[in-house]
């Protein structure tokens, strides 16, 4: 039987946290299980075979102390004092004492075990001593991550068996009884010895015996227990058998750490590339929209464009400003992490550098800058066009109404059968018509001038305007020709005509221009007007007042004209003359004059009201200008002041970096809380635009200027916060103390921010560096582009690099070499066995095939891969 009672009176006492010493004490009547003599014999022989010997009887073969000393030398790797070869009892006791003294020197307290008992072959004492040796040299030496021996051994078993199904190592008793854990340990390190997939959890005896036989045959681990035994001592033999794998585990941990840094950096690079690509694509799509200056045909369409632009400035662009700022912050943070992990700087793909994004952004703002001004000018142009088009239609309608029937009148032959008096009347009538025609010449010219202006301003309905204007001009030319022709016909018969009623003639001559004046006055009083400020409307009001001052004189003229007609009636009545009808010299009747005069009288107060309403609108616009100016004149200096304060904060050193970061974030919050003032100003600006106000004499600030200032302020505070965060990252990663950082910053600031190499040299001297060669070396590090200026980030990177160790490609190559079993290549199977799944696949996907003379199928080149980790990125 392998399991026996522990020798009566001996109990192994182990510390609960570490096996620093092993004590054997005599306690009567207490029984403990232990590993039997045959198991001890097998364990001893597994070590003695290395020295070319073994024992047969554990109680007898250790009595002279020679093999006992040899056993201790084999398992400890140390030399013991030279043994005594004599056969006398004293020689044997001396040898055993040397062995016991060596055991005691290893921190083991032996109580009640003496050399005499061993020499006398006391089985209980001999087995107790061997158990002491096992505990000290097979278990205590186990060390896994600073834990106790027992806990360390358990942790090692858990890690090695984690990938295997049906295995869950939690202790050194129940967890091992089904045998699967033993088989998993062997398969993990020697997969060719065990077919793990064929083992069944419900057959523990077969599993245990399989593991014990394989361990004894191929691993030189003696079969110390059967399927019902105690396991910790036996498991320790596996630990020592596979101790070489511990180096591989350490190497794997180092590789995992390096790969994790690279994977994280690659994710950050991919995130940067995607964000940069999206932002550049948005800019690429937006610029053509802002550069499109194709005018629309109507005010409604142009006002919709203006509304779209407002949405762009308020809704679409601000998030992109934040994305651009965040992109720069992410780029700076990534570069800092790469420097801290001794990796080369990140070079984005072509066209996606921060400078490329800034260039595209500058082009976007260039396109944006003139767009709003163009929109407003276009709206003003369309407003002008609508006004001109309406004016053209009004004048054209009045003229067309006047010309209606004139061609028929000028072509009739009534003078051929008329009496002399009728001929003279026709001639006078014609003269009055010519006067009327001449009076209309100005209107025709105005119509042509308006049509020309509409053409020059690219009015969308110019073809119909031109056609109508052409028809009016052609008709006007025809009327001129017909008028000339009729005059010639009348003049040919003028000699045959008698005099005509002078009063009718005088009436006609005075009525026509007065009638024309009234028509002009009505036209002016109904004329549409457009003004942009109080001065212009006040000018129109003044002109209207001047017009009203002429009305009394005009009324006198009207009364005088009406008096002529009254005189005609009086004479006709007095002389008993029956008038044939209306005045033969004109179609203008006294009734039409009175009617038009009444119309003028009605239009005057209407014009008064329209001008006063426009005056009120311009006064409201002036109020909007003042309201916007008051706010803008406050916000503009506030933004400038905040920009200057941020500049001062960035070079001051008040408190720790965390204090500075907290202060900056509070400062940033106070700036963000000012945002409602910007929004209020945007609302005032929209009211100004909706009122079509295009100038503001009360302020030099424009909304566009303040928007850019606000965006720069938010970007500047965000960048300043990011600089402090990167300094904290650098400080913590490099182990720089707050005092050191304070010293670096003080020296750096003292020399005017180290703007040139001369001042930087003085800064280095103040920190203890000296010599031209040393200075040239340092300048090559902090200013590799020879720009002549040194940033604080470059300076702090240099100072931290001087005292900090970082991982290197050689270290990673050495770690892979351990995992590869000292080969120049590694296989996918080895990577999957030693590394976590995601990192193993990461290496397999990126390692090139190994092509050396010792290559085998599937061999991978870990050396070039390790070098690439510290070289140029392929991203």
Secondary structure, DSSP 8 states (H G I E B T S, - for coil): --EEE--TTEEEE--SS--S--EEEE-TT---EEE-HHHHHHHHHHHHGGGT---S-HHHHTTTSHHHHHHHHHHH-----------SHHHHHHHHHHHHHHHHHTT-EE-S--HHHHHTT-HHHHHHHHHHHIIIIIITT--STT--HHHHHHHHHHHHHTTSTT----SSSGGGTTSHHHHHHHHHH-GGG--GGG--TT-HHHHHHHHHHHHHHHS-------TTS--HHHHHHHHHHTTHHHHHHHHHHHHHHHHHHHHHHHHHHHHHHHHHHHHHHHHHHHHHHHH-----SSHHHHHHHHHHHHHIIIIIHHHHHHHHHHHHHHHHHHHHHHHHTT-------TT-SHHHHHHHHHHHHHHHHHHHHHHHHHHHHHHHHHHHHHHHHHHHHHHHHHHTTHHHHHH--GGGS--HHHHHHHHHHHHHHHHHHHHHHHHHHHHHHHHHHHHHTT-TTHHHHHHHHHHHHHHHHHHHHHHHHHHHHHHHTGGG-----HHHHHHHHHHHHHHHHHHHHHHHHT-----SSHHHHHHHHHHHHHHHHTHHHHHHHHHHHHHHHHHHHHHHHHHT----SS-TT-S--HHHHHHHHHHHHHHHHHHHHHHHHHHHHHHHHHHHHHHHHHHHHHHHHHHHHHHHHHHHHTT---S-HHHHHHHHHHHHHHHHTTHHHHHHHHHHHHHHHHTT----TT-S--HHHHHHHHHHHHHHHHHHHHHHHHHHHHHHHHT--HHHHHHHHHHHHHTGGG-SHHHHHHHHHHTT---HHHHHHHHHHHTTT--S---HHHHHHHHHHTT-----HHHHHHHHHHHTTT-SSB-HHHHHHHS-HHHHHHHHHH-EE--STT--TT-EEHHHHHHHHTS----
